Each structure stands twice: as structure tokens, then as C-alpha cells.
Amino acid sequence: MHERFGADPKVRVIAHDLDQPLPALAAFHAVVSSFAIHHLRHERKRSLYDEIYGLLTPGGVFCNLEHVASPTETLHLRFLEALSVRAEDEDPSNKLLDLETQLNWLREIGFAEVDCHWKWLELGLFAGTKS
């Protein structure tokens, strides 16, 4: 990240362990995550979504492109096969959770316009807007 954005005075790169609460930051119009949150314990995922909601300005959007749990083992194995990954080689740090639970959490927190905008097997793009 530093190599790509380090010279841009409008960008500040901050290293952070997502297992810890987010640092005090400014308010944002958008928070975007990609393939990171699925490594967290489910309880931490939920609290992180709440923290993100608190960082957004009214009308701000949260978008998350993420690995999500398949509803069945057969579909999970189909996903691994599509990626040419053997079950025994699956990433042990993955802590996958079903999409519906995560969408419901966003709604409970207060996000509006919550939806899954794209999904392919265990990959999904879901988002919500701060009301």
C-alpha cells in the first residue's frame, strides 16, 4: 500500500489489526473492504460492522467483497473445485459465515438499502448505507 499510495498527500495508510477495535478516525463517505473480514471470529465481524457504521457520515456506504459460507458442503466443494483447491489445502484462517446472517447484522445495526449486489458460490459483494 505504501508503494502505491505513499506519494499521494491525500492518502494516509494506517496499519491495523482488525481483531482490535478501529482507531479513532475521521468520518467517511465510504468504507470498502475486500477479502479481509472473513478471517475474523464471527463476534468480531459483528462488532466491526458496528464500528464501521459509526465511522460513516449519513448517506455513507459500506461495501464488502468477501468469502461467505456455502449453505451446503456440496456447494463448498464445488467452490473449491472451481478454484482448483483441494479440500486439504483450504486456508485454515478462513472463518466463513453465511451471507444472510451478515446482511441481517447490517440491518440490525441500522444500515439501510442492505443487499447482496453480486454473488458467485462463496464470493459475495454486499453493502449497506448509513441512514
N, C-alpha and C positions, 0 to 999 in steps of 0.2 A: 504494500500500500504506500509506503513512504517513497518508493521509487517512482510510482505512478503519479502520486498527488503531492509529494513533498515540496515541489517548487510553486505550487498554486497557493497564493496567500489567502484564498477564500476557503481553503480546506485545512482542517486540523484533524490529524489521525491520532486516535487515543487507543492504546492497547487496554483491553479489559477482559477479565474472566467472567463470562456470563453466569457462572454459578453464584456470583456475588451480585448484590443489588446494583443497579445502574448508578453511576456517579451523577451528582447534581450537574445538569447541563442546561442549556437554553431550551426554549420551546421550539418545536419543529413543525413544519407543514407536512412532512412525510418521514416515516421511518420504514426502511426497507431491509429485510433480512433474506439471506439466501443460503440454504443448506447449513445452518448453524444450530438452530434451536432444537433440532431433533436429537442432539447429543445430551440434552439436559434431562434431569429427572422430571417426571410429569408435574409434580408440585411446583417445581421451579419454572417450568414452561408457563403455568397459570399465573404465577406471581410476576413473571417477566412481562407477560401481556398486559397486566395491570399497570406496571411501571411505564410501559410504552404509552399506554393511554394517557397517563399523567404528563408525559412529555409533549404530547401533541397539542397544537393550537386547535380551537374549534374549527371543524371542517377538515382537519388534517387527516391523512390516510396512513394506515399501516398495511404493508404488503409483505407477505411471507411466502417465498418459494421454498418448498420443504419436502422432505421424505415423510410420508404418513403410513400408518399401518394398513395393510390389506385386511379386508374383512374375513378372508379365509386363508388357510395355509396353502391351498392350491393356487390362489391368486398371488400369494407371496412368492411361491416357487416359480410361477410364470414370470414375475418381475425379475427375479434373479437370472433366470434363463435368458430373458431379453437382453440383459446386460452382460451375458456370458460370465456370470459369477456363480461359482459353486457354493452350495449352502454352507459348507465347512469354511469357506473363505469370506463369509459375510463379516462386515465390520462389527466387532463386538462393542464398539462405543455407541452404536445406534440404540436409541430408546424411543422406538416408534409408537405413536399414539394415533388412534383413528381420527379422521378428518372431522366427523360430526361433533365429537367431544370438543375439539378445538374451536370450531365455529360457534358452538353453544357457549363456550367460555367467553369468547369475544362479545357475544350478545349480552351475557350476564354482566360483564364489566361496564357495558354502556356503549359499545361500538354500534353504529348504525350501518345500514347497507352492507351487512356481512354476507359474503358469498365466496364460493369457490369459482374462480374465473377460468381455470384450466386444470385438468387432471389427466394423468396417464399412469395407470396402475398405482404405484406407490409414490408418485411425484404429484404435488399439487400446488397451485398458486391460489392462496386465499387472502382476503383483505377485508378491512372494515374502516369506517370513517368515524372520527370523533364527533359526536353530536353537540 
